[in-house]
Amino acid sequence: MAKVFFSSWNGKIIDERKKVAAERKDLQELKFPGQLGDRALRAFIGWAGLVVSDPDLDLVTALAVFYGKMQKESCGRCVPCRAGSKIISDRLAAILSGEGKESDLEFLVEIADLVASGSLCELGISSPKPLKDALLYFRDHFLTHISAHQSSLTKPLSTDHYETILTAPCRNGCPAHINIPGYLESIREGDYEEALAINREKTPFVGTLGRVCVHPCESNCNRQPVDQALSIRLSKRFVADFGLRNGYDQQLKKQVVKSAGERVAIIGAGPAGINAAYQLSRKGYGVTVYEALPVAGGMLAVGIPSYRLPRDILNYEIDLVCRMGVEIICNTRVGSDITIDQIWQEGFKAIFIANGLHESATMGCEGEDACYLGYMPGVEFLRRINLGQKVELGDTISVIGGGNVAMDCARSAVRLGVKEVNLIYRRTRNEMPANAAEIRAAEEEGINFHLLANPVCILEDGGVVSGMECIKMELGDPDVSGRRRPVPVDGSEFILKAESVIPAIGQVANFDFLGENSAVKLSRWGTLEVDDNTMETAAAGIFAGGDAVLGARTVIEAIATANRAAVAIDAYIRKARAAVGPAFYFERFLETAGVYNPDGVPEMVGARKRREEEVLPVSERISGFAEADLGFKGPGTAIAESERCVKCLRLGLAVLDAGRAEND
């Protein structure tokens, strides 16, 4: 296991240099991996200091690489960062070339202080820290080069591999690692086409995510302790809508063709399947997507009501992918209409499974399996209304659950004219997994919340649902999810009248199409087992992603798995070995390395009000399925919001040994 030789990360000094290797702390104690892919981590240099694991590292050379990268990334808006980074880079280069002097070391400290104190963004403010730490604790490395004009250390540095990344708390909080500061800066400059292009590097679903993403990026925004997080999701929506109105379609041209006509098959046209098809098509592969439903989009199309995601927006973004040459074959269920074996026989070189979760989990209450008229699982209910099928619910219904699907069901029922919608959830409002905005909207629209309650029995009259018996709950000890376990309160049963009951407590997948002898394995949670990095299953050439692997998660998480899988599939086809490359390992490592540190918020101007979107009045939005949330009012609002971004950029450099290149 990799050991800590020295660390100054986040201001905590761990100096193990005088200890033998066996006595040193494990690198994992700092949440740093010993390896990125097949390459050992020798050191990490970044915004919060130094972490060194290899005693033989020539730190001066590594720092020269780091500050050379800083110089390239500096935007030039402020002199201290732009000029200071060049001075540092040039002076380190001089030391390495044998032209340095000992007085250079004091000069470097002075320049580092000037850059840190005078820069206007976090790239300049934080990047000098590792240099100052190195000059304080590893002065001998600099003096070795100055006195000997060459490195006296044992490992030839030409064999090292350097992996650099420019990130930010918000970007790191995004599962797909979209360059959020980059597109916010483009919005601020009025370059909406470039902002859209930055988003489309990761996904075609820019307008879709701009409406339905749960925006974990905003939870990592450094403005939170000062005033409010940036409206990152709405900024994304703005550039997508602006691009749609102004014909910014050219961004979806294929970038590289290197596949020699090889083809990949995808099972499922949901967000993961379409995103994988998009990325593979950009790499030059021929892609065919098999979809059991009559429409493409998966749960985006049949699981999210149109008042949240208008179908013209979703269909437009799917059509952009089709125009790249991707073929989507709907009404084709793998397993019955075509088999896995037949797909291989068609000449496909790899298969990506992304069939999603289109069946409902059960409540386990009495009467659930009796097929009463009026009982309809939430997934089925949403699918029927999204496909334009008639649904009769009656005047009073009960929806069970506290997630986004439950909110979608309840809010859709209101729009269908149901007079009384009761929502039953077994925990409190604070534990509800649904988005806070969805919960507020449901309350505004008159939905009755029955919290700390759970169904016991579905009541019927002549085979037709007539009500539901529930029991009150109280919160006990935490369960495996970390939330307090709901416990029934004896003797607290009560009856709710209901003409329809819609459970929305979870979804499950159907993998019957794999067959009994498939090498693809299922986890104990009923999802597909894959390599966590490459998304490859135990069956050669078969990969998987999205909810089929993750369970019921978010659109952006599904997209992240698809992006990893596309890179791995490309490597598998070209070199017969699935791999994703150090950059992907680096991004995943940074998710735990403290990119967002609420205790280290940079200085910024406070009290800058967050711009919110326009929303239809309640009376208008419950009258039908027209889009309820309307986004920013116009470019002025989008620009004003982007100006709240203080560019909390973080530069990191991983120094790796030669190893074996994952994607060479």
C-alpha positions as CSV (number, residue, x, y, z in Angstrom):
1,M,0.0,0.0,0.0
2,A,1.3,3.5,-0.9
3,K,2.7,5.6,1.9
4,V,2.8,9.3,2.7
5,F,6.4,10.6,2.5
6,F,5.3,14.2,3.0
7,S,2.0,16.1,2.8
8,S,1.0,19.8,3.3
9,W,-2.5,19.2,2.0
10,N,-5.1,21.6,3.3
11,G,-2.5,23.1,5.6
12,K,-2.0,20.0,7.7
13,I,1.7,19.0,7.7
14,I,2.4,15.3,7.8
15,D,6.2,14.9,7.6
16,E,7.2,11.2,7.4
17,R,10.6,11.8,5.7
18,K,12.7,10.5,8.7
19,K,10.6,7.3,9.0
20,V,11.1,4.0,7.3
21,A,8.4,3.1,4.8
22,A,6.7,0.6,7.0
23,E,6.1,3.3,9.7
24,R,4.6,5.9,7.4
25,K,0.9,6.7,7.1
26,D,-1.1,5.1,4.4
27,L,-1.9,7.4,1.5
28,Q,-5.5,6.4,1.7
29,E,-5.8,8.2,5.1
30,L,-5.6,11.4,3.1
31,K,-8.2,10.1,0.6
32,F,-5.5,9.8,-2.0
33,P,-5.2,6.7,-4.2
34,G,-1.9,4.8,-4.5
35,Q,-2.6,4.5,-8.2
36,L,-4.4,6.0,-11.1
37,G,-5.2,3.1,-13.3
38,D,-2.1,1.1,-13.8
39,R,0.2,3.9,-12.8
40,A,1.5,4.5,-9.3
41,L,1.0,7.9,-7.8
42,R,4.4,9.4,-7.0
43,A,3.0,12.9,-5.9
44,F,0.1,15.2,-6.2
45,I,0.6,19.0,-6.6
46,G,-2.4,21.2,-6.4
47,W,-4.4,24.1,-5.0
48,A,-4.1,22.9,-1.4
49,G,-0.4,21.9,-1.2
50,L,1.8,18.9,-1.8
51,V,1.3,15.2,-1.3
52,V,4.5,13.2,-2.0
53,S,4.6,9.4,-1.7
54,D,7.9,8.6,-3.6
55,P,11.1,9.7,-1.8
56,D,13.0,9.6,-5.1
57,L,10.7,12.3,-6.7
58,D,12.5,15.3,-8.2
59,L,10.0,17.9,-7.0
60,V,11.6,20.8,-8.9
61,T,10.9,19.1,-12.3
62,A,7.3,18.3,-11.2
63,L,6.8,21.9,-10.1
64,A,8.1,23.2,-13.4
65,V,5.4,21.1,-15.2
66,F,2.8,22.4,-12.8
67,Y,3.6,26.1,-13.3
68,G,4.0,25.7,-17.0
69,K,0.4,24.4,-17.0
70,M,-0.7,27.3,-14.8
71,Q,0.8,29.7,-17.3
72,K,-1.2,28.2,-20.1
73,E,-4.4,28.2,-18.1
74,S,-4.1,31.8,-16.8
75,C,-6.7,33.9,-18.6
76,G,-4.8,37.1,-18.5
77,R,-7.5,39.2,-16.9
78,C,-5.3,40.1,-14.0
79,V,-1.5,40.9,-14.1
80,P,-0.4,39.0,-11.0
81,C,-1.5,35.6,-12.2
82,R,-0.6,36.0,-15.8
83,A,2.8,37.7,-15.3
84,G,3.6,36.0,-12.1
85,S,3.0,32.5,-13.4
86,K,5.3,33.1,-16.3
87,I,8.0,34.4,-14.0
88,I,7.7,31.4,-11.8
89,S,7.7,29.0,-14.8
90,D,10.7,30.7,-16.4
91,R,12.7,30.8,-13.1
92,L,12.1,27.1,-12.4
93,A,13.1,26.3,-16.0
94,A,16.3,28.3,-15.4
95,I,17.1,26.3,-12.2
96,L,16.6,23.0,-14.1
97,S,18.8,24.1,-16.9
98,G,21.7,24.9,-14.6
99,E,21.3,28.7,-14.7
100,G,19.8,29.1,-11.3
101,K,21.2,30.9,-8.2
102,E,20.4,30.4,-4.6
103,S,18.9,33.9,-4.4
104,D,16.3,32.7,-6.9
105,L,14.6,30.8,-4.1
106,E,13.9,33.9,-2.0
107,F,12.7,35.6,-5.2
108,L,10.3,32.8,-5.9
109,V,8.8,33.1,-2.5
110,E,8.2,36.9,-3.1
111,I,6.6,36.2,-6.5
112,A,4.4,33.5,-5.0
113,D,3.2,35.8,-2.3
114,L,2.5,38.6,-4.9
115,V,0.5,36.2,-7.1
116,A,-1.5,34.8,-4.2
117,S,-2.4,38.2,-2.8
118,G,-3.0,40.0,-6.0
119,S,-4.9,37.6,-8.2
120,L,-8.6,37.9,-8.9
121,C,-9.5,34.2,-9.2
122,E,-8.7,31.0,-7.4
123,L,-6.3,29.8,-10.0
124,G,-3.9,32.6,-9.1
125,I,-4.8,32.7,-5.4
126,S,-4.3,29.0,-4.7
127,S,-1.7,27.8,-7.2
128,P,1.3,29.4,-5.4
129,K,0.8,27.3,-2.3
130,P,2.6,24.1,-3.4
131,L,5.7,26.2,-4.5
132,K,5.9,27.9,-1.1
133,D,5.5,24.5,0.7
134,A,8.2,23.0,-1.5
135,L,10.6,25.9,-0.9
136,L,10.0,25.6,2.8
137,Y,10.3,21.8,3.2
138,F,12.2,20.6,0.1
139,R,14.8,23.4,-0.3
140,D,17.5,20.7,-0.8
141,H,15.8,19.7,-4.1
142,F,16.3,23.2,-5.5
143,L,19.9,23.5,-4.2
144,T,20.8,20.2,-5.7
145,H,20.0,21.5,-9.2
146,I,21.6,24.9,-8.5
147,S,24.9,23.4,-7.2
148,A,25.2,20.3,-9.4
149,H,23.4,21.6,-12.5
150,Q,21.7,18.2,-12.7
151,S,19.5,15.9,-10.7
152,S,21.3,13.6,-8.3
153,L,18.2,11.7,-7.6
154,T,17.9,8.1,-8.6
155,K,14.8,7.9,-10.9
156,P,15.1,9.2,-14.5
157,L,12.3,11.8,-14.8
158,S,11.9,11.2,-18.5
159,T,9.9,8.1,-17.6
160,D,7.3,10.0,-15.5
161,H,3.8,10.7,-16.7
162,Y,2.1,13.9,-15.7
163,E,-1.7,14.2,-15.6
164,T,-3.0,17.7,-15.2
165,I,-6.5,18.9,-14.7
166,L,-8.2,22.2,-14.2
167,T,-11.3,21.8,-12.1
168,A,-13.5,23.6,-9.7
169,P,-15.8,22.6,-6.9
170,C,-18.9,22.9,-9.1
171,R,-17.2,20.9,-12.0
172,N,-16.0,18.3,-9.6
173,G,-19.5,18.0,-8.1
174,C,-21.0,17.2,-11.5
175,P,-20.9,13.4,-12.1
176,A,-20.1,14.1,-15.8
177,H,-17.5,16.8,-14.9
178,I,-18.9,19.3,-17.3
179,N,-16.7,22.4,-17.6
180,I,-19.0,24.7,-15.7
181,P,-16.7,27.6,-15.1
182,G,-15.8,27.5,-18.8
183,Y,-19.4,27.8,-20.0
184,L,-20.3,30.4,-17.4
185,E,-17.4,32.5,-18.6
186,S,-18.6,32.2,-22.2
187,I,-22.1,33.3,-21.2
188,R,-20.6,36.3,-19.4
189,E,-18.7,37.2,-22.6
190,G,-21.9,36.8,-24.6
191,D,-20.5,33.8,-26.6
192,Y,-23.5,31.5,-26.2
193,E,-22.4,29.3,-29.0
194,E,-19.1,28.5,-27.2
195,A,-21.0,27.9,-24.0
196,L,-23.2,25.4,-25.8
197,A,-20.2,23.7,-27.4
198,I,-18.5,23.2,-24.0
199,N,-21.7,21.5,-22.7
200,R,-21.9,19.3,-25.8
201,E,-18.4,17.9,-25.2
202,K,-20.1,15.8,-22.6
203,T,-23.6,15.3,-23.7
204,P,-26.2,16.2,-26.4
205,F,-28.9,16.6,-23.6
206,V,-28.1,20.2,-22.7
207,G,-31.7,21.5,-22.8
208,T,-32.9,18.4,-21.1
209,L,-30.4,18.7,-18.2
210,G,-31.2,22.4,-18.1
211,R,-34.7,21.4,-17.0
212,V,-34.5,18.1,-15.1
213,C,-30.9,17.9,-13.7
214,V,-30.8,17.7,-9.9
215,H,-27.7,20.0,-10.1
216,P,-25.4,18.5,-7.6
217,C,-22.9,21.0,-8.9
218,E,-24.8,23.8,-7.1
219,S,-24.2,22.0,-3.8
220,N,-20.5,22.5,-4.4
221,C,-20.8,26.2,-5.2
222,N,-18.5,28.4,-3.0
223,R,-21.1,31.2,-3.0
224,Q,-23.4,29.2,-0.7
225,P,-21.8,30.4,2.6
226,V,-21.7,34.0,1.2
227,D,-25.2,34.3,-0.3
228,Q,-26.6,31.7,-2.7
229,A,-25.3,29.1,-5.1
230,L,-25.1,30.1,-8.7
231,S,-28.1,29.0,-10.9
232,I,-25.9,26.6,-12.9
233,R,-28.7,24.5,-14.2
234,L,-30.7,27.4,-15.5
235,S,-27.6,28.8,-17.2
236,K,-27.2,25.5,-19.0
237,R,-30.9,25.7,-20.0
238,F,-30.4,29.3,-21.3
239,V,-27.6,28.4,-23.7
240,A,-29.5,25.3,-25.0
241,D,-32.7,27.3,-25.6
242,F,-30.7,30.2,-27.2
243,G,-28.9,27.7,-29.4
244,L,-32.1,26.0,-30.5
245,R,-33.6,29.4,-31.5
246,N,-30.5,30.4,-33.4
247,G,-29.5,27.1,-35.1
248,Y,-26.3,26.2,-33.2
249,D,-26.4,22.6,-34.6
250,Q,-22.9,22.6,-36.1
251,Q,-21.4,21.7,-32.7
252,L,-22.5,18.0,-33.3
253,K,-20.1,17.3,-36.2
254,K,-18.0,14.2,-35.7
255,Q,-14.6,15.1,-34.4
256,V,-12.5,12.0,-35.1
257,V,-13.0,9.0,-37.4
258,K,-10.8,6.2,-36.3
259,S,-13.1,3.2,-36.1
260,A,-12.6,1.8,-39.7
261,G,-16.3,1.3,-39.9
262,E,-16.7,-0.8,-36.8
263,R,-20.2,-1.0,-35.2
264,V,-21.6,-0.9,-31.7
265,A,-25.0,-2.0,-30.6
266,I,-26.9,-0.3,-27.7
267,I,-29.8,-1.8,-25.8
268,G,-32.1,1.1,-24.6
269,A,-32.6,4.6,-26.0
270,G,-32.6,6.3,-22.6
271,P,-30.2,9.0,-21.4
272,A,-27.3,6.5,-21.0
273,G,-27.9,4.7,-24.3
274,I,-28.3,7.9,-26.3
275,N,-25.3,9.5,-24.7
276,A,-23.1,6.5,-25.3
277,A,-24.3,6.5,-28.9
278,Y,-23.5,10.2,-29.2
279,Q,-19.9,9.8,-27.9
280,L,-19.2,6.6,-30.0
281,S,-20.6,8.3,-33.1
282,R,-18.3,11.2,-32.5
283,K,-15.4,8.7,-32.5
284,G,-16.5,7.4,-35.9
285,Y,-18.4,4.2,-34.9
286,G,-21.6,3.1,-36.5
287,V,-24.2,2.8,-33.8
288,T,-27.5,1.1,-33.7
289,V,-29.8,1.5,-30.7
290,Y,-32.6,-1.0,-30.0
291,E,-35.5,0.4,-28.0
292,A,-38.6,-1.6,-26.8
293,L,-40.8,1.5,-26.4
294,P,-42.5,3.2,-29.4
295,V,-40.4,6.3,-28.7
296,A,-36.8,7.1,-27.9
297,G,-35.7,8.8,-24.7
298,G,-36.4,6.1,-22.1
299,M,-37.6,7.5,-18.8
300,L,-36.9,11.0,-20.1
301,A,-39.7,10.4,-22.6
302,V,-42.1,8.2,-20.6
303,G,-41.2,8.9,-17.0
304,I,-41.0,12.7,-16.8
305,P,-44.2,14.7,-17.4
306,S,-44.1,17.1,-20.3
307,Y,-44.8,20.1,-18.0
308,R,-41.2,19.5,-16.7
309,L,-39.6,18.3,-19.9
310,P,-41.4,19.3,-23.1
311,R,-41.2,16.6,-25.7
312,D,-40.1,19.0,-28.5
313,I,-36.9,19.8,-26.5
314,L,-36.1,16.1,-25.8
315,N,-36.9,15.0,-29.4
316,Y,-34.8,17.8,-30.8
317,E,-31.8,16.7,-28.9
318,I,-32.3,13.0,-29.8
319,D,-32.7,14.0,-33.4
320,L,-29.4,15.8,-33.3
321,V,-27.8,12.5,-32.4
322,C,-29.7,10.7,-35.2
323,R,-28.4,13.3,-37.7
324,M,-24.9,12.2,-36.8
325,G,-25.7,8.8,-38.2
326,V,-27.0,6.9,-35.1
327,E,-29.8,4.5,-35.9
328,I,-32.6,4.1,-33.3
329,I,-34.9,1.2,-33.9
330,C,-38.0,1.5,-31.7
331,N,-40.7,-1.1,-30.9
332,T,-37.9,-3.7,-30.8
333,R,-37.5,-5.6,-27.6
334,V,-34.2,-7.4,-27.2
335,G,-34.9,-10.9,-26.1
336,S,-38.0,-11.4,-28.2
337,D,-37.7,-9.3,-31.3
338,I,-34.0,-9.8,-31.5
339,T,-31.6,-11.7,-29.3
340,I,-28.1,-11.0,-28.0
341,D,-26.8,-13.8,-30.2
342,Q,-28.4,-12.2,-33.3
343,I,-26.9,-8.9,-32.5
344,W,-23.4,-10.5,-32.5
345,Q,-24.2,-12.2,-35.7
346,E,-25.0,-8.8,-37.3
347,G,-21.3,-8.0,-36.9
348,F,-21.3,-5.6,-34.0
349,K,-18.0,-5.4,-32.1
350,A,-19.4,-4.4,-28.7
351,I,-22.8,-4.1,-26.9
352,F,-23.8,-1.5,-24.4
353,I,-26.7,-2.3,-22.1
354,A,-28.8,0.6,-20.9
355,N,-32.3,-0.7,-20.6
356,G,-33.2,1.3,-17.5
357,L,-35.7,0.5,-14.8
358,H,-39.2,0.3,-16.3
359,E,-40.9,-1.9,-13.8
360,S,-42.2,-0.9,-10.3
361,A,-41.0,-2.1,-7.0
362,T,-43.7,-3.5,-4.7
363,M,-45.0,-2.0,-1.4
364,G,-45.5,-5.4,0.3
365,C,-49.0,-4.4,1.6
366,E,-52.2,-6.4,1.7
367,G,-54.3,-6.2,-1.5
368,E,-51.3,-5.1,-3.7
369,D,-51.4,-8.3,-5.8
370,A,-55.2,-8.5,-6.2
371,C,-55.4,-6.6,-9.5
372,Y,-58.1,-4.2,-8.2
373,L,-59.4,-1.7,-10.8
374,G,-57.8,1.6,-9.8
375,Y,-54.4,0.3,-8.7
376,M,-51.6,1.4,-11.0
377,P,-47.9,1.5,-10.3
378,G,-46.3,5.0,-10.8
379,V,-44.0,4.0,-13.6
380,E,-47.0,2.6,-15.6
381,F,-49.1,5.7,-14.8
382,L,-46.4,8.1,-16.1
383,R,-45.7,5.9,-19.1
384,R,-49.4,5.9,-20.1
385,I,-50.0,9.6,-19.8
386,N,-46.7,10.4,-21.6
387,L,-47.7,8.1,-24.5
388,G,-51.0,9.9,-24.8
389,Q,-53.1,7.0,-23.4
390,K,-56.3,7.7,-21.5
391,V,-56.2,7.3,-17.8
392,E,-59.2,7.4,-15.5
393,L,-58.4,8.1,-11.8
394,G,-61.5,9.4,-10.2
395,D,-61.8,12.4,-7.9
396,T,-59.6,11.2,-5.0
397,I,-56.3,9.3,-5.3
398,S,-53.4,8.3,-3.1
399,V,-49.8,8.4,-4.2
400,I,-47.3,6.5,-2.1
401,G,-43.6,7.7,-2.0
402,G,-41.4,10.7,-1.4
403,G,-39.2,10.7,-4.5
404,N,-39.3,12.6,-7.8
405,V,-41.5,9.9,-9.4
406,A,-44.0,10.3,-6.6
407,M,-44.1,14.1,-7.1
408,D,-44.5,13.6,-10.9
409,C,-47.4,11.3,-10.3
410,A,-49.1,13.5,-7.8
411,R,-48.6,16.7,-9.8
412,S,-49.7,15.0,-13.1
413,A,-52.9,13.8,-11.3
414,V,-53.8,17.4,-10.5
415,R,-53.4,18.3,-14.1
416,L,-55.7,15.5,-15.1
417,G,-58.4,17.0,-13.0
418,V,-58.2,14.9,-9.8
419,K,-59.9,16.9,-7.0
420,E,-58.0,15.5,-4.1
421,V,-54.5,14.1,-4.2
422,N,-53.0,12.6,-1.1
423,L,-49.3,11.8,-0.9
424,I,-48.2,9.2,1.7
425,Y,-44.6,9.1,2.8
426,R,-43.2,7.1,5.7
427,R,-40.6,9.6,6.9
428,T,-40.7,13.3,7.4
429,R,-40.5,16.1,4.8
430,N,-36.8,16.5,5.6
431,E,-36.0,12.9,4.6
432,M,-37.9,13.1,1.3
433,P,-35.5,12.2,-1.6
434,A,-37.4,14.4,-4.1
435,N,-35.9,17.7,-5.2
436,A,-36.8,20.5,-2.8
437,A,-38.3,22.5,-5.7
438,E,-40.5,19.6,-6.7
439,I,-41.8,19.3,-3.1
440,R,-42.5,23.0,-2.9
441,A,-44.3,23.0,-6.3
442,A,-46.4,20.0,-5.2
443,E,-47.5,21.8,-2.0
444,E,-48.3,25.0,-4.0
445,E,-50.5,22.9,-6.3
446,G,-52.7,21.7,-3.4
447,I,-51.3,18.2,-2.9
448,N,-52.0,16.9,0.7
449,F,-48.9,15.4,2.4
450,H,-49.4,12.7,4.9
451,L,-46.0,12.3,6.5
452,L,-44.8,9.6,8.8
453,A,-47.5,7.3,7.4
454,N,-47.3,4.0,5.5
455,P,-49.9,1.8,3.7
456,V,-51.1,-1.3,5.4
457,C,-53.9,-2.5,3.1
458,I,-55.5,-1.5,-0.1
459,L,-59.3,-1.4,0.4
460,E,-61.8,-2.5,-2.4
461,D,-65.5,-2.6,-3.1
462,G,-66.5,-5.1,-5.8
463,G,-62.9,-5.4,-7.2
464,V,-62.5,-1.6,-7.4
465,V,-60.2,0.4,-5.2
466,S,-62.2,2.3,-2.5
467,G,-59.5,3.4,-0.1
468,M,-56.3,2.6,1.7
469,E,-55.6,1.7,5.3
470,C,-52.4,3.4,6.6
471,I,-50.5,3.4,9.9
472,K,-48.7,6.2,11.5
473,M,-44.9,5.9,11.8
474,E,-42.2,7.3,14.0
475,L,-38.4,7.6,13.3
476,G,-36.2,5.1,15.1
477,D,-32.5,4.3,14.7
478,P,-30.7,5.0,11.3
479,D,-30.8,2.3,8.7
480,V,-28.1,1.4,6.1
481,S,-29.0,4.5,4.1
482,G,-28.1,6.7,7.1
483,R,-31.7,7.9,7.5
484,R,-33.6,7.1,10.6
485,R,-35.7,4.0,10.2
486,P,-39.5,4.5,10.2
487,V,-41.2,2.3,12.8
488,P,-45.0,1.7,13.0
489,V,-46.9,3.2,15.9
490,D,-49.2,0.5,17.4
491,G,-52.9,1.3,17.2
492,S,-52.5,4.3,14.9
493,E,-54.2,2.9,11.8
494,F,-56.4,5.3,9.8
495,I,-58.3,5.2,6.5
496,L,-57.9,7.4,3.5
497,K,-60.6,7.4,0.8
498,A,-59.2,6.7,-2.7
499,E,-60.6,5.8,-6.1
500,S,-57.0,5.1,-7.3
501,V,-53.8,4.1,-5.6
502,I,-50.5,4.8,-7.3
503,P,-47.4,3.4,-5.6
504,A,-44.1,5.2,-6.5
505,I,-41.6,3.7,-4.1
506,G,-38.9,2.5,-6.6
507,Q,-38.2,0.9,-9.9
508,V,-36.6,-2.4,-11.0
509,A,-35.2,-3.7,-14.2
510,N,-35.9,-6.7,-16.3
511,F,-32.9,-8.6,-17.6
512,D,-34.7,-11.7,-18.9
513,F,-33.2,-10.9,-22.4
514,L,-29.8,-11.9,-21.2
515,G,-30.8,-15.6,-21.0
516,E,-30.0,-18.2,-18.4
517,N,-26.4,-18.9,-19.6
518,S,-25.2,-15.3,-19.9
519,A,-21.8,-14.5,-18.4
520,V,-23.3,-11.1,-17.4
521,K,-23.8,-11.1,-13.6
522,L,-26.4,-9.5,-11.5
523,S,-25.7,-7.8,-8.1
524,R,-27.7,-8.6,-5.0
525,W,-29.7,-5.4,-5.7
526,G,-30.9,-6.7,-9.1
527,T,-28.6,-4.5,-11.1
528,L,-25.8,-5.4,-13.5
529,E,-22.3,-5.9,-12.2
530,V,-19.7,-4.0,-14.1
531,D,-16.1,-2.8,-13.6
532,D,-16.5,0.5,-11.8
533,N,-14.2,2.3,-14.1
534,T,-14.7,0.8,-17.6
535,M,-18.4,-0.2,-17.1
536,E,-17.4,-3.6,-18.7
537,T,-19.5,-6.7,-17.6
538,A,-18.0,-10.1,-17.0
539,A,-19.0,-11.0,-20.6
540,A,-16.5,-10.1,-23.2
541,G,-17.5,-7.1,-25.3
542,I,-20.6,-6.3,-23.2
543,F,-20.7,-3.1,-21.3
544,A,-23.5,-1.5,-19.3
545,G,-24.5,1.8,-17.7
546,G,-27.3,4.1,-16.5
547,D,-29.9,2.8,-14.0
548,A,-29.3,-0.8,-15.2
549,V,-26.1,-0.5,-13.2
550,L,-26.7,2.3,-10.7
551,G,-30.3,1.6,-9.7
552,A,-32.8,4.5,-9.7
553,R,-30.4,7.5,-9.9
554,T,-30.2,10.7,-11.8
555,V,-29.9,11.6,-15.5
556,I,-26.5,13.2,-15.1
557,E,-25.1,10.1,-13.3
558,A,-26.4,8.0,-16.2
559,I,-24.6,10.3,-18.6
560,A,-21.4,10.0,-16.7
561,T,-21.5,6.2,-16.9
562,A,-22.2,6.4,-20.7
563,N,-19.2,8.6,-21.2
564,R,-16.9,6.3,-19.4
565,A,-18.3,3.3,-21.3
566,A,-17.8,5.0,-24.7
567,V,-14.1,5.6,-24.0
568,A,-13.7,2.0,-22.7
569,I,-15.6,0.5,-25.7
570,D,-13.3,2.5,-28.1
571,A,-10.2,1.0,-26.4
572,Y,-11.7,-2.5,-26.4
573,I,-12.4,-2.4,-30.1
574,R,-9.1,-0.9,-31.1
575,K,-6.8,-2.7,-28.7
576,A,-8.9,-5.7,-27.4
577,R,-8.7,-4.2,-23.8
578,A,-11.3,-2.0,-22.1
579,A,-9.6,1.1,-20.6
580,V,-10.5,4.6,-19.8
581,G,-7.1,6.4,-19.3
582,P,-5.6,8.3,-16.4
583,A,-7.8,11.3,-16.9
584,F,-10.9,9.4,-15.9
585,Y,-9.1,7.9,-12.8
586,F,-7.9,11.4,-12.0
587,E,-11.4,12.9,-12.1
588,R,-12.8,10.2,-9.9
589,F,-9.9,10.6,-7.4
590,L,-10.6,14.3,-7.2
591,E,-14.2,13.6,-6.2
592,T,-12.7,12.6,-2.8
593,A,-9.7,14.9,-2.7
594,G,-11.5,18.0,-1.2
595,V,-12.0,20.2,-4.3
596,Y,-15.0,21.7,-2.5
597,N,-13.9,22.9,1.0
598,P,-16.6,24.9,2.8
599,D,-14.0,26.0,5.3
600,G,-11.8,27.4,2.6
601,V,-14.2,29.7,0.7
602,P,-12.4,32.4,-1.3
603,E,-13.0,36.0,-0.7
604,M,-15.8,37.4,-2.8
605,V,-18.4,40.1,-3.0
606,G,-21.5,39.0,-1.1
607,A,-25.2,39.9,-1.3
608,R,-25.4,39.4,-5.0
609,K,-28.9,38.0,-5.5
610,R,-29.3,34.8,-7.3
611,R,-31.3,35.1,-10.5
612,E,-34.3,32.7,-10.6
613,E,-36.4,31.6,-13.5
614,E,-39.9,32.6,-14.4
615,V,-42.6,30.2,-13.4
616,L,-46.2,30.0,-14.5
617,P,-48.8,31.0,-11.8
618,V,-50.3,27.9,-10.0
619,S,-53.7,28.5,-11.6
620,E,-52.2,28.3,-15.1
621,R,-49.8,25.5,-14.6
622,I,-52.3,23.0,-13.1
623,S,-54.7,23.5,-16.0
624,G,-52.6,21.4,-18.3
625,F,-49.3,19.9,-19.2
626,A,-47.7,23.1,-20.7
627,E,-44.2,23.8,-19.4
628,A,-44.4,25.2,-15.9
629,D,-40.9,26.5,-15.4
630,L,-39.8,29.0,-18.1
631,G,-36.1,29.6,-17.4
632,F,-34.3,32.9,-17.4
633,K,-36.2,35.9,-18.8
634,G,-33.4,36.6,-21.4
635,P,-29.7,37.1,-22.1
636,G,-29.4,40.0,-19.6
637,T,-30.5,37.7,-16.7
638,A,-28.1,34.9,-17.8
639,I,-25.2,37.3,-18.1
640,A,-26.0,38.9,-14.7
641,E,-26.1,35.4,-13.1
642,S,-22.8,34.3,-14.8
643,E,-21.1,37.4,-13.4
644,R,-21.7,36.0,-9.9
645,C,-19.2,33.3,-10.7
646,V,-15.8,34.0,-9.0
647,K,-14.0,31.3,-11.0
648,C,-12.9,29.0,-8.1
649,L,-10.5,27.2,-10.4
650,R,-8.3,24.5,-9.0
651,L,-5.2,23.2,-10.8
652,G,-3.9,19.8,-10.0
653,L,-0.9,17.7,-11.3
654,A,-0.5,14.0,-10.6
655,V,3.0,12.7,-11.0
656,L,2.8,9.1,-12.0
657,D,5.4,6.5,-12.8
658,A,5.7,5.2,-16.4
659,G,3.3,2.3,-15.8
660,R,1.2,1.1,-18.7
661,A,-0.8,3.7,-20.6
662,E,-4.5,2.9,-20.3
663,N,-5.5,4.6,-23.6
664,D,-2.3,4.8,-25.6
